[in-house]
Every structure is written in structure tokens, then in C-alpha cells.
Amino acid sequence: MSAIHTQTESDPAQFLKIAGQGAGLETHEDLWRWLQGDVQHWLSHEALMIGWGDFRTGELQYDIVSSLPGMRSHDWTTSAIAPLISYFRDCWQAAQYQPCHLDASSCADLVTGAGNGAAPEALKNMKSVLVHGIRRSRHGSERIFAALSREAAVPSGAAMALKLLLPFIDTALRQMPPAPVRHAPCARVDIQRHALRISQLSERERQIMVWVAMGKTNPEIGMILDISEFTVKNHMKSIFSKLDVTNRAQAVAKLERMHAHV
């Protein structure tokens, strides 16, 4: 039995208290105080990243709840964080929409590789990430939640804690104004051109390119996504054609440039 189940069964009143507090959150400061309080006993973390929007085109929005310099919403630009949020979402999908634990060292590399400059020092200090999300519904798109921690080992029961607390976090965020964010300056025509090129890729092709960018081979990608190597190879041919490139390195480089301007 996980620690979180033991905790809820031994002290259900404590969980109801925390849940009740979560239901009454009205501002980002309220949310931050709630997450830094008793919630830390259930889900220890230094920052919580939330991303949502159209993952097919890369038109994403985000919010970050943290007290660390460099890990607040206004410290990032949309173009810098979009590849990271997309990566979290694709890992969650590969995990069959269940909470998944990631090594945070790859996150800083992903942001740096996206052409957005050096990753924030605070992100480089993170050791682990616990990711979960809310599936797309009639009322909106998928929403991804990533709890980043300086601890390499994820405590027993943390995944279940995130599943239990996530609805309260999501409801609170939907009811409050979004945190101020920065948008990288770029010409409107460039935004339209890059968004169009990215949107030409199917959702499966986007998933494949995430793993290609991480250096995975066709057989490895096939195992991760539970499809055949032949299917991966056919998708790669389609990707090359749509992006007007001839190899994997060119495809990765072109998508990185596109994301940097979306």
C-alpha cells in the first residue's frame, strides 16, 4: 500500500481539510501558499509548471507556481517554455496518460536546444519531474502539470498525491486570472508561417519528432510508442516531405527554429 493511501485512510480529516482549502483558492498567491503548506507533505516540489493549448500547432499557454528566482511565469517567454511543455505532454501520453517520473537533467538540455539561450539556473538545479495531466474534453484542451523537485528520488505515493490534488489545482487556476507572461517579439507573418508548417505534422509525427530530438532510433521510438519500426520509418518520410528536409538532423533543427518563433 502506498504512503499516500495510508495517509488518507489514517487521517481522512486532514485530506478533507487540504481539499477544502484548495477549493477556496482565488489568487496565485493563495495557490502558492497552499502548495507550500500542508501539500508539501503529500507532494514535495519546488515548482509547478502548467501548460495547455493546441499541442498540434505548438500554440501553448503556461503558468508556473514557485518561489524560486528564474522559475516564475514572468521569467520565461512562451517560445522558451513551449518545447518543454510539449515534451512533458508527450512523455505523459507515452505513459498511457498515467503519472510519469522524469529525470530533470534532460529538461534543461531541451530548453537550451530549442534556441532560447541558457536554461534558467533554477531549472538546472532540478533533479526530478513528476508529470500528470487532464485529458482533452468538450470544454477545453489537455492540461499538463509538472512538479519539479531538487530531490532525485520521488517519494512513495507522490504520483497518487498528484492525481488526488490535481483537480483542485486545475479548478483554482481556471477561476483566477492567468499569471503575467512574456512573449518573444517576432513578426506576425513569421508566426503564421511557422505555425502553419508545424500544424502540417500529425499528432503522431510530433510525438515521433520529440523522441528523434532526444536521440532515439527508429526501433527505440517504435517500442516507446508501441508501433512498428516500419511505421516509424513511414512517418519519418512524411515528416521529411512536410518540412522539406532530407535527414533527421535537418528536421530537428528546422522544428527548433520554428518553435523559437511561435
N, C-alpha and C positions, 0 to 999 in steps of 0.2 A: 504494500500500500504506500502511495507516495506521501511525502511530508505534507503536501497541501490538503490531501484528503483527510489525513489525520487531524490537521489543524481545524478544518471546517467541522468535522464531526465532534471534536473535543470542545470546541468553543464556537458554536454557530452564532452566538450573540455578537461575537467580535466581527465575524464576517458581515452580518447584517448591519452593524454599525458602520463599517467601512463602505459597504454598498450604499447605505443611506446618505453618507457624506458625498459619495461620488455622484449621486443623483441630484444633489443640490448645487453643483458647481456652476458658476456663472461667468468667471473671467479666467484668463490664462494664469493669473497669479493664484487664484483658487485651485486650479488644476495642479500647478506646480507644488503648492503647499501640500495638497492631498497625496501626490505621488512621492513627495519627500518624507511624508509622515509614516503612518502605520503600513501603508502599501509596501514600503521598503522591506518589511519583514516577509512579505509574500513574493515580491518581485524586485530584487535588488538591482538597481541600474543607476547610471549617471546621466543618461539622456534618452529621451523617447522621440523617435522620428516617425512622422505620419505622412504618408503620401497617397494621393488619389488623383483621378483624372482619366484621360484616354491613354492607356498604355500602348495602344496600337500606333499612335502618332507621336508619342512622347510629350504630349501636351499635359503636363502634370502640375499639380499644386502640392504644397507641402507645409508642414508645421513642425517645429522642434521645441520640446519642453525640456529645459535643462538650466542649471545654474552655472555651467562651465563656460568661460570665455571661449569664443570660437564655435560653440555648439548651440547657438541660439538662432532663431529663424532669420533675423536680420543680418547674421554673419555670412549667409550663403546667398548665391544667386540661383535662380531657377535652373539655368543651364548647368551649373556645377553639381547640383544635387539630383537632377533627373536620372542620370545613369545609375546612381547608387540606389535610388528608389526602384528603378526598373529591375535592377539586379536582385534586390530583396524580393520583389514580387515574383520573379521567375524562379528563384530558389523555393519560395513557398509553393508555387504551382508544381514544381518538380517533386516536392514532398507530399503531393496529393492533398494540398490545402490543409496540412496539419502544421503545428508549430515546429520550426526547424532552428537548430543551433548552428551558427556560422562562426568561422574564425575571422575576427575583425581585421586582421592584418591585410587581407585581400581588399578590404573596403577602401583604405587609403590609396592603394595602388590603382583601384578602379577610378577614383576621382581624379587623381593625378593624370592617369592615362586618357582621361576624357578631354584633355586640353584646357583645363580650368586652373592651371597653376598648382602650386603645392597644396596638398590636403591640409586642413587645419590641424595644428599641433594636437588639439584635444582629441581629434579623431584618431590620430596616430597612437595615442595613449590607450585607446580602447583595445580590449583583448578578445571580447566575445560579443556576439549579437544574437538575440532571440527574436525570431520573426514570426508573426502570425497576421492574419488579415480577415476581412469580411468579404464574402463572395458578392459578385455583382447581382443586383436586384432590379426590379422595375423602377425603383426610385433613385438609382444612382450607380456609380461605377464602383469597382473594387477599391477597398481602402487597406493600405498596408501599414502595419505597426511594427517598429523595430526598437527593441530595448537594448541599448548599448551599455556594456559594463567594462570596468577595468579588470575584473576578475576573469581568468581564462576558463575556469570551471563553472558551469551553470548549476546552481543548487538543485537538488532533487525537488521536484514539484513545481519548478518555475514555469514550465510550459503550461501546466494546468492552471497556474495562477494567472498567467496572461490570458488564457481562454476565458476564465471567470471574470476578470476585471475589464477585459476589452470592451464589452458592451457599454459599460458605464463611461469609459474614456471616450468612446465614439459618440455617445449621446451628448456628453458635455461639449465636445468640440463642435458638433453640429449646431449647438444652440448659442455659441459665442462667436463674436466677430473673429475672422482669421488674424493671426499674428502678422505684423508688417514684414514683408519680404522684399528682397532686391531682385530686379530684373536686369540682366546684362543688356546694355544698349546694342541694338542691331537694326538694320534697315528692314522695313515691313516686307519688302519684296523678297529679302533673304529668308525671312521667317516662312513665308508662304511656299517658297521653292523647296526649302529643306523639309518642311512638314509634309509636303506632297510626296517627296522622294521616300521619306520614312514610312508614310502611310501605304505605299505600294507594297511593302513587305507584309506578308500574312502574320498572324499571331505566332504560328509555329516557326516561321522563318526568323522572327525576332527572338524567340526562345533559343533557337539554334545559334544565332549570332552572339548571344550573351556568352554561351559556352565556348564558341570559337575564340572570342576575345580573351577568355581565360586560358587559352592554350589547349583545349581539349581536342582530341582527334575524332574523326567520324565514328569509329566504333564506340568510343567513350561517350559521345553525345547520344548515340543510339541507346546505350544502356541507361543513361540518366533519364531520357525522355520516353523510354520504353517503346522505341520504334526501331526498325531495321537499319543497318548501315546503308543499304541500298536507298532507303527512303531519305536518309540524311543527305546522301550524295545528290539525289534529285533535287532536294530543297536547296542545296548549295549552288547547283547550276542555275536555278531560278533566281537566287539572290544575286549571283554574279551578273545575270542578264539585267535585272531591275536596277542594279547600282552602276551598271556599265563598268565593271571591273573584270579582271582575269584571274585573280587569285585571292586567297583568304586574307593576306596581309593588307591588300588594297581595300578589300571590303570592310575590314575592321577600321582602317584609317579613315575611310570615307564616312562611315557611320559616326565615328568620334567627332569629325568636323561638323557633321550635321547636327548632332546633339549639342555641340558647343554653341550653336546659333539658334536653337529652338527656344 
